[in-house]
Amino acid sequence: MKAFDIVTITVNPALDKSTHFKGLVAEQKIRCATPRYDAGGGGINVSKAIARLGGESLAVFTSGGATGKILEDLVEKESIAYHAIEVETWTRESFVAVDDNTNSQYRFGFTGGEISLEEESKLLETISTIQSRFIVASGSLNEGLSTDFYQKIAKIAKKSNSKLIVDTSGEALKKVLETGVYLIKPNVGELAKLIGVEKLEMEEVNAAAKQIIASGGAEIVVVSLGPQGAVLVTKNSYDYVPAPNVAKKSTVGAGDSMVGGMTWALAQNKPLKEVIRWGVACGSAATMNEGTQLFKLEDAKRLFEWLKDK
């Protein structure tokens, strides 16, 4: 298998559908526009973001049933190298619909099918055979997978000297910090839970992130502040980047675009000051597009130029 600087892992991918309609009325048939289909799920979206920036990655993901085959076709059309691991249950779907009368967006997500112990072993075995500088584990976990699944990947990454970037939440994120990773991207609420407090004020974010770093949980903590931007914290640094003011159409995939932008910049050996700005630029650019389309390269580049001196 060809060596890749970046490998993304998506254990719970989704076939994303998006459409438009006019007027939501209970118990009446809602006429929808022709749907758009996109390959979705945390790691796949990260690989798509990296490809938009001109980078390469290997997307490793599960694939099951007819929806899984469509997902594979969509990834291939994006010219992304991939390794699909066949599972018995069908790949889940997600659905985004925009009411043109109100410009309200409705997002419907389904849980992923159960992953068997045999399929989990196949996943971990595949990951252990791949050599890469960066591994990105992103997204939710399927039923049947224990909350320490990403922790198992962290142990594999340590053995192979790969830098693991994790974008997940809840118990799965807490567990992986016990082993330690290279980078995590919680939002403020998730960061508060990680250090055992109810909430955090803006001025408390730096100390909270450094608490995780001091305990060996992560080398870099990027905290997403939503419309306020993001901060990147290391043992010896703190860098706040404001979010540019853009016309938002959809927040779907914005977080994944941010991770993709940062991972691409890290693989390009860019300084951390630029890494966080590429992340914010890509995440903000993704909100400018409808449905599940992620970002346009020209938008990301323009926003990065604006952020360079911020």
Protein Blocks (a to p, Z undefined) as FASTA:
>chain_A
ZZdfbdcddfbgcdddddddehiaehiacdddddddddedjklmmmmmmmmnopacdddd
ddehjklmmmmmmmmmnopacdddddfbdcddddddddfklopacddddddddddfklmm
mmmmmmmmpccfbdcdeddddehiafklmmmmmmmmmmnopacddddehjllmmmmmnop
fbdcddfklmmmmnopabdcfklmmmmmmmmmmnopambdcddehjnopadddfkbccdd
dddddddfbfghklmmmmmmmmmmmmnopafklmmmmmmmmmmmmmmpghjlopafklmm
mmmmmmmmZZ
